[in-house]
Amino acid sequence: MRIQVISGLPVWKNEMESVLTDAGHDVTDENPDWALVDYLDLDQVPTSRFVVVDGLPSVEACCQAFRAGAADYLVRPHTREQLLAIIKALEA
């Protein structure tokens, strides 16, 4: 699966890309199948298929993410297993 990670937070972006690459996914900025998007960068979603990751979760933010079309909403900090479970569900 080709996945793009969009975040203005380099540490988070690098961590997510590392987990995804280690799990055998193709991390790309071109023609992604899915995007993982930091909530603060929700306006930069390049594809209609995306998951929002939020470090400051709230009911309002979650609702806004789903109204924008998010397939899922992942709260940070999260475990590697939580991230990969969401990716696995997206592949199904």
C-alpha positions in Angstrom: 0.0 0.0 0.0 1.3 3.5 -0.9 0.9 5.8 2.1 1.6 9.5 2.4 2.3 11.1 5.8 1.4 14.7 6.1 2.5 16.7 9.2 4.2 19.9 10.0 5.9 18.0 12.9 9.1 16.4 11.5 9.6 14.1 14.5 6.1 12.7 14.2 6.3 12.4 10.4 9.7 10.6 10.6 8.4 8.2 13.3 5.3 7.3 11.3 7.2 6.8 8.1 9.7 4.6 9.9 7.0 2.4 11.3 5.2 2.1 8.0 8.4 1.3 6.1 9.5 -1.3 8.6 6.1 -2.9 8.1 6.7 -3.2 4.4 4.5 -0.2 3.2 5.6 2.2 0.5 5.8 5.7 1.9 5.4 8.2 -0.9 4.3 11.7 -1.7 3.1 10.7 -5.2 -0.2 9.1 -5.9 -0.8 7.6 -2.4 -3.5 5.0 -1.8 -4.0 6.5 1.6 -2.7 9.5 3.6 -2.1 9.8 7.4 -2.7 13.4 8.2 -2.0 15.4 11.3 -5.2 17.1 12.5 -3.4 20.5 12.2 -2.8 19.8 8.5 -6.3 18.6 7.6 -6.5 21.3 4.9 -3.7 19.6 3.0 -5.3 16.2 2.3 -4.3 15.2 -1.3 -6.6 12.2 -1.5 -10.1 11.4 -0.6 -8.8 8.4 1.5 -7.2 9.5 4.7 -6.8 8.9 8.4 -6.5 11.8 10.9 -3.9 11.5 13.6 -4.4 14.0 16.5 -2.1 14.8 19.4 -4.7 17.0 21.1 -7.9 15.0 20.7 -11.4 16.3 21.3 -14.9 15.4 20.4 -15.1 18.5 18.2 -11.8 17.6 16.4 -12.9 14.0 15.8 -16.3 15.2 14.4 -14.6 17.7 12.1 -12.2 14.9 10.9 -15.1 12.6 10.0 -17.1 15.4 8.4 -14.0 16.1 6.2 -14.2 12.4 5.1 -11.6 10.7 7.3 -11.8 6.9 7.4 -10.5 6.7 10.9 -9.2 8.9 13.8 -6.1 7.9 15.7 -5.1 9.6 18.9 -1.4 10.3 19.5 0.5 9.0 21.3 -0.3 5.6 20.0 1.5 2.3 19.8 3.0 0.8 16.7 0.4 -1.9 16.9 -2.5 0.5 17.0 -1.2 2.3 13.8 -0.6 -1.0 12.0 -4.1 -2.3 13.0 -5.7 0.7 11.3 -3.5 0.3 8.2 -4.5 -3.4 8.1 -8.2 -2.5 8.3 -7.7 0.0 5.4 -6.3 -2.8 3.2 -9.3 -5.0 3.7 
